[in-house]
Amino acid sequence: MIRPSFTQTINGKPADNTAFFDVINPATEDVAGRAPECTDAQIEEAMAAAVAAHRGTWLRDRARVGEALGTAARILSANVEDLAGILVAEQGKPFGDAVGEVLASAAFVQFYAGFEPAQVQLGDGTTTRGRVSAQPIGPTLGITAWNIPLLLAFAKIAPAIAAGNPIIVKPSPYTPLSTLRVGELLREVFPPGVLQILTGTDALGPKLTTRPEIRKISMTGSIATGAKVYAAGAKDFKRITLELGGNDAAILLDDFDTAAMSERLFTATFDNAGQLCICAKRIFVPQGRVDEIAASFAELAAKVELGPGAQANVTMGPLQNKAQYDKVTGLIEDAVAQGATIVSGGRRLPGPGYFIEPTILKGCAPGMRVVDEEQFGPVMPLIAYRDLDEALAQANGTEFGLGGSVWGADVPRAEWVAARMYSGMVWVNCHGAGQYPNQPFVGVKSSGLGAELGSWGYSGASDLRVDYTTLG
């Protein structure tokens, strides 16, 4: 059992609240815990604390900041089981996956603890001297989604603090508990105002994005919400980073190696019950091989252990919330109504919890909602193609542009096809691989603005500064 309630972190202290909202365990539909409803007075206090931290000297001391980030990474690793248990209860993922999320979060923090930004030297050093460097932007707001709440939080926290910015984090109201717990664990690591955690229901986000004290917003979520955040930030030219939706295409070439590659692609589609923006969500298959390839995926689907994430041997948990559960089941029903065939899965599990079997669909085509929309659930739509140019046109012909992949035994040919995909990240014979702290996470078109992680994440948390001196 996790604790019934957690406290916000404001100005380095636990905040007192009288109003709370319930957080639902998606595996049981019971209350997993309660989160505080941030008040207007607490917003004022948090903004004042962030401004004070920005004006102070601590965040300008790179050695002290790096030391504190290293300490934070160690605390996360030391509390992995506590945090993973909270993640399972509020998000639903299997416990092993939750442990992996906590440890990956610690790795993000450790990367930025030792990060040294590059400087560009200007002038000849004799008559002129100059340099281009990074400088802090100011108080930052991080808004996270419910699918990987801790990983998303630290993709924003670590570069912001490393670049000298205080940050306020607002987690999704569906999964606020693990982020609140992080605030409790790290209160003694950072000075007051450097890291603050505020939670609330739908009204909280707009109250924060429009605040003039906030100079940078980094948000992960839907395209629709990203547009609202972008508009709010434009009023006073806030810096904006947006990591938005994806509807990633995977193009299987005619030499796709079923035995060697099917399991990799299956994992890339159904990881986190399909609730990752970077999952493969549209699978283009040569027309003559659809039945064979569909059968190989169905065999893998039959091996999935679906159930509550806290149970041993479970490999896939529920969808995180009722709205997403209803959306995904509706997409499956709509596809069948339009002529798609269920090869495997497709059923809701009886009893409590938002469980849907991993679902393989064939006979899908552009124009079906399951193809055109981001499913964000355990669904693999197979789209038969005759002509590779047509498959590429369909893969590129959406508003999305987060990731994409090409699969084939002839690697140079697959790389040639991949070069024609228009996405922020493109893979050959894998999908979503190589997501390390030093690698940028980036989308194009409506899938994103700016980049997170690596030196690019640091740059996104900084403004440029040019210093130039004439000597003599």
Secondary structure as UniProt FT lines:
FT   STRAND          9..10
FT   TURN            11..12
FT   STRAND          13..14
FT   STRAND          20..24
FT   TURN            26..28
FT   STRAND          31..36
FT   HELIX           40..55
FT   HELIX           58..60
FT   HELIX           62..78
FT   HELIX           80..91
FT   HELIX           95..113
FT   STRAND          120..122
FT   STRAND          128..136
FT   STRAND          140..143
FT   HELIX           149..162
FT   TURN            163..164
FT   STRAND          167..170
FT   TURN            173..174
FT   HELIX           177..185
FT   TURN            186..189
FT   TURN            192..193
FT   STRAND          195..197
FT   TURN            202..203
FT   HELIX           204..209
FT   TURN            212..213
FT   STRAND          216..220
FT   HELIX           223..234
FT   TURN            235..237
FT   STRAND          239..243
FT   STRAND          248..252
FT   TURN            254..255
FT   HELIX           258..270
FT   HELIX           271..274
FT   TURN            277..278
FT   STRAND          280..286
FT   HELIX           287..289
FT   HELIX           290..302
FT   TURN            309..310
FT   TURN            312..313
FT   HELIX           322..337
FT   TURN            338..339
FT   STRAND          341..344
FT   STRAND          359..364
FT   TURN            366..367
FT   HELIX           369..372
FT   STRAND          379..385
FT   HELIX           388..396
FT   STRAND          403..407
FT   HELIX           411..418
FT   TURN            419..420
FT   STRAND          425..428
FT   TURN            437..438
FT   STRAND          441..442
FT   HELIX           445..447
FT   STRAND          448..449
FT   STRAND          451..452
FT   HELIX           454..460
FT   STRAND          462..470
//
